[in-house]
Amino acid sequence: MTEVERLWRDRPRSRFLRWSVAVLAAIATYAWIFGDLRAADSFAPERVGRFVREVLPPAPDWGRGLAGMGATLAMAVLAICLAGLGGLALTLPGARTFATPEAYLPHGDEPSRARRLSWGAVVYGTRALQLFLRAIPEYVWAYLFVAMLGPTAWPAVLALAVHNAGILGKLGSETVENLEPATLRSLRAMGASRAQVAVAGIWPASLGRFLLYFVYRFETCVRDATVLGMLGIVSLGYWIADARAKRFYDEMLFYVLLAAAIVLAADVGSAWARRAVRSAP
Amino acid sequence: MKRPLPIGARGGVLIATAIAGIVAFVALGLSPSQLVPQRGGLEVVRDFFARALSPALSYESTFVPEGTQPIVVKALGAALQTVVFAAAGMSLALVLGAALSVPASQAWGGGVLYGATRTLIALMRSVHELLWAVLFLAAFGFTPFAAVAAIAIPYGGTLAKIFSEMIDEAPRGAALALAGAGASRTQMFAFGLVPRALPDMSAYAFYRFECAVRASAVLGFFGFETLGYYIRASFENLHYGEVWTYLYTLFALVVAIDLWSGALRRRFIA
């Protein structure tokens, strides 16, 4: 037996991986065979041909288009700012290393049962709130806020803000939990209060991470903002739904392209912000 | 010893964000007074959350036609339809992503092909899956394949982008050794680079499958019978208990996939 054959025989193998791949392949096969997807029918030449003639060239309405782009981008920006503030508020109380009776203190007196339990309630209450906010999809939040506030831009802004606050809060709490505790312990040992540790120790050490998550969620917010307008909030999504209802496909394509343009612009902006954050001292 | 100040580039990003937030607030013409709930608004929210712990186990309408499936069966059927679109879309996206990731990686070379592929990928990704759905529905009419394509195109673009970055970040040792032994570029890719990046690539693809399930659920808003279709219908009929039934089905689906992919990741990335 050659060396290569021996290496091949001894390669790492996992039954779990094989089964997973097999099950996934089976699901995909099932979907294509029994899912009634009618892929071939979709490309009916006369239908697709008519669509191509109707959709091209895109019909620009720059007045509406630019205003829609501005509104969409503004909704995403305001939403992510509010989400950042909300996520920040949910960060420390959700961090198990910080929200304890003796955060970063050497083990001294055993804290009282009541104090342990109440800090436990803070941590798990915050975690539950984070989970609740992010588990409900943003479109369900949007429905609720539209029902509550009526058709202003607030429902879209708040829906994105609430959902992302849950995500950012969770990521923030995990960041704080993963911080190297040595510095924070020595700060605390020098007599810093809990608040001083937060401001002078935790904030500078985790700000970079926070910003990376913030920027990453901003990109998602812009993407989602391009469709939330379909709920009746005047922005690109609204004009897309409007053009679709009237079957003005060339106009629709114009707004879709504008939506793609702001998503691309947000990607470029956030890549720039990421580089700035990474290069920070 | 001089400690670096905790501001600088990061502070700049913070300040820019704050200014942008204020500008956005002004540009949208919003005022806090619009946050006062309209008449009946609070009742909707209260009624909705009141049913969170008591999802409907039977229909809430007074009239249910003879022979309607029980709601649990309907929810499971919708979950299956959700998975069908997600799986079909993802399998197509994997083909697209794998094919495009090679010319999109710097390791393959650069030049016109690289630039063109990157542009194509950016275009595929930057249009939201619901907007792709709008386009495909207009092009194909109401066929299930429109939903599949709406997932496959943006996800294919995302997979191609991430795959190409993973290939570029994979350890180069084996690839260089192969190249030194006279392997062609294709052989170097197939046996040197891709195998090193494969665990990360599969973990990421699995994560995107979870996203595809969510996307497939939302596509129900266009009339495909996924979970989103029933969530919307029940919400509009004010049957909030039913909304929660479908929402919990969606949560269960997403959590199951998340646990599965987490178990795989622990075995491979660790």
Interface residues (C-beta under 8 A of the other chain):
Chain A: S14 F16 L17 S20 L24 I27 A28 Y30 A31 W32 G35 D36 L37 R38 A39 D41 S42 F43 A44 R47 V48 F51 V52 E54 V55 G70 A71 L73 A74 M75 V77 L78 I80 C81 L82 G84 A135 I136 P137 Y139 V140 Y143 L144 A147 M148 L149 G150 T152 A153 W154 V157 W203 P204 L207 G208 L211 F214 V215 R223 D224 T226 V227 M230 I240 A241 R244 R247 Y249 M252 L253 V256 A259 A260 A261 V263 L264 D267 A273 A276 V277 S279 A280 P281
Chain B: P4 L5 P6 G8 A9 R10 G12 V13 L14 A16 T17 A18 A20 G21 V23 A24 F25 A27 L28 G29 L30 Q34 L35 P37 Q38 G41 L42 V44 V45 F48 V83 V84 F85 A87 A88 M90 S91 A122 L123 R125 S126 V127 H128 L130 L131 V134 L135 A138 A139 F140 G141 T143 P144 F145 A146 V148 A149 F209 R214 A217 V218 F221 G228 I231 F235 V243 L247 L250 F251 W260 A263 L264 R267 F268
